[in-house]
């Protein structure tokens, strides 16, 4: 699967933006590796990763003293 370009976003979870309870959807960024929606807003700078890819990246860069 190819990663979507930076302009591609999917609607995220409903976010309560006002005291009156009015709901508004927050745009979510795509993971740069697998293309799944992330937990980060689309306005987040840098490479955004989904929770699965974040976990895999942490395992990959963790110290493996052998």
C-alpha positions in Angstrom: 0.0 0.0 0.0 1.4 3.4 -0.9 1.3 6.2 1.7 -1.2 9.0 0.9 0.1 12.4 0.3 0.2 15.0 3.1 -3.1 16.6 2.0 -5.1 13.4 2.6 -6.9 13.4 5.9 -9.8 11.5 7.4 -12.3 12.8 9.9 -11.3 11.9 13.5 -13.4 11.4 16.5 -16.0 13.9 17.5 -14.5 16.7 19.6 -16.6 18.9 21.9 -15.6 22.4 20.9 -18.0 24.5 22.8 -19.8 24.7 26.2 -23.2 24.3 24.4 -22.2 20.7 23.5 -21.9 21.4 19.8 -19.8 18.6 18.2 -17.2 19.1 15.5 -15.0 16.5 13.8 -11.3 17.0 14.0 -9.2 16.1 10.9 -6.7 13.2 11.5 -3.4 12.7 9.8 -2.5 9.4 8.0 0.3 7.2 9.1 3.3 7.7 6.7 4.0 4.0 6.7 0.7 2.1 6.4 -1.8 4.8 5.5 -4.1 4.2 8.5 -5.5 7.2 10.4 -3.4 8.3 13.4 -4.3 9.7 16.8 -2.6 13.0 15.7 -4.4 16.0 14.1 -3.6 16.7 10.5 -1.8 19.9 11.6 0.9 17.9 13.5 4.3 18.6 11.9 6.7 15.9 10.9 6.1 12.2 10.1 3.0 10.9 11.9 2.6 7.2 12.7 -0.4 5.1 13.8 -0.2 3.4 17.2 0.8 0.1 15.6 3.7 1.6 13.6 4.7 3.7 16.6 5.1 0.5 18.6 7.0 -1.2 15.9 9.3 1.8 15.5 10.0 1.8 19.3 10.8 -1.9 19.2 13.1 -1.4 16.2 15.2 1.4 17.8 15.2 -0.1 21.3 18.6 -1.1 22.6 19.3 -4.8 21.8 22.5 -5.4 23.7 23.8 -8.7 22.5 
